Amino acid sequence: MSKYNTKTKWLLFWAIALTDVFLFSSAINCLFQWLAYGRNHDLTGLILSLTGAFILYFFAVNSKREANLNKRFALSLCVFGAWALLMPLAMKLFGYNY
């Protein structure tokens, strides 16, 4: 018997998947901005978002890599937190002005 009930599993799976979708959508947004205007900070955002999205996909969304659901959820929170902290700093470093 699993230690999670069905509702908890469902909620954790959705939180992990939505975090990954958010990072991929950020990467697509930065890609279109970079293709349209060619600014360095958009390319930086694209690289940072894609890196976070692929880390999250390969280590948290892919259930064959890590079986523990709590570790996968913690990884998704850590990747999203790191992205949220590093994105403004990286974009500012590469020329973004408010």
C-alpha positions as CSV (number, residue, x, y, z in Angstrom):
1,M,0.0,0.0,0.0
2,S,1.3,3.4,-0.9
3,K,1.9,5.9,1.8
4,Y,0.2,8.6,-0.2
5,N,-3.5,8.8,-0.8
6,T,-4.8,9.3,-4.3
7,K,-5.6,13.0,-3.8
8,T,-2.1,13.8,-2.5
9,K,-0.4,12.0,-5.3
10,W,-2.5,13.8,-7.8
11,L,-1.8,17.2,-6.3
12,L,2.0,16.5,-6.2
13,F,2.1,15.2,-9.7
14,W,0.3,18.3,-11.0
15,A,2.5,20.7,-9.0
16,I,5.6,19.1,-10.6
17,A,4.2,19.1,-14.1
18,L,2.9,22.7,-13.9
19,T,6.3,23.9,-12.6
20,D,7.9,22.3,-15.7
21,V,5.3,23.7,-18.0
22,F,5.9,27.2,-16.5
23,L,9.6,26.9,-17.1
24,F,9.2,25.7,-20.7
25,S,6.7,28.5,-21.4
26,S,9.2,31.0,-20.0
27,A,11.8,29.6,-22.4
28,I,9.5,29.9,-25.3
29,N,8.6,33.5,-24.4
30,C,12.3,34.4,-24.1
31,L,13.0,32.6,-27.4
32,F,10.4,34.7,-29.3
33,Q,11.7,37.9,-27.7
34,W,15.2,37.1,-28.6
35,L,14.3,36.2,-32.2
36,A,12.3,39.4,-32.6
37,Y,14.7,41.9,-31.0
38,G,18.1,40.1,-30.6
39,R,18.7,41.3,-27.1
40,N,21.3,39.5,-25.0
41,H,19.2,39.4,-21.8
42,D,16.4,37.5,-23.7
43,L,19.0,34.9,-24.8
44,T,20.1,34.7,-21.2
45,G,16.6,34.1,-20.0
46,L,16.1,31.5,-22.7
47,I,19.2,29.6,-21.6
48,L,18.4,29.8,-17.9
49,S,14.7,28.8,-18.4
50,L,15.6,25.9,-20.7
51,T,18.3,24.6,-18.3
52,G,15.8,24.6,-15.4
53,A,13.1,23.0,-17.5
54,F,15.3,20.2,-18.7
55,I,16.7,19.6,-15.2
56,L,13.2,19.4,-13.9
57,Y,12.0,17.2,-16.8
58,F,14.8,14.7,-16.6
59,F,15.0,14.4,-12.8
60,A,11.4,15.0,-11.6
61,V,8.9,14.5,-14.3
62,N,10.5,11.3,-15.6
63,S,9.3,8.8,-13.0
64,K,11.9,6.2,-13.9
65,R,14.7,8.4,-12.5
66,E,13.6,9.0,-8.9
67,A,10.8,7.0,-7.3
68,N,10.3,9.1,-4.2
69,L,7.6,11.6,-4.8
70,N,8.7,13.9,-2.0
71,K,12.2,14.2,-3.5
72,R,10.8,15.0,-6.9
73,F,8.5,17.7,-5.5
74,A,11.3,19.2,-3.5
75,L,13.5,19.2,-6.6
76,S,10.7,21.1,-8.5
77,L,10.5,23.7,-5.7
78,C,14.3,24.1,-5.6
79,V,14.6,24.5,-9.4
80,F,11.7,27.0,-9.5
81,G,13.1,28.9,-6.6
82,A,16.6,29.1,-8.2
83,W,15.1,30.2,-11.4
84,A,13.0,32.9,-9.6
85,L,16.2,34.2,-7.9
86,L,18.6,34.0,-10.8
87,M,16.4,35.2,-13.6
88,P,16.3,38.9,-12.6
89,L,20.0,38.9,-11.7
90,A,21.1,37.2,-14.9
91,M,18.9,39.5,-17.1
92,K,20.2,42.6,-15.3
93,L,23.8,41.4,-15.7
94,F,23.3,41.1,-19.5
95,G,21.7,44.5,-20.1
96,Y,18.1,44.5,-19.0
97,N,17.0,48.0,-17.9
98,Y,13.8,48.6,-16.0
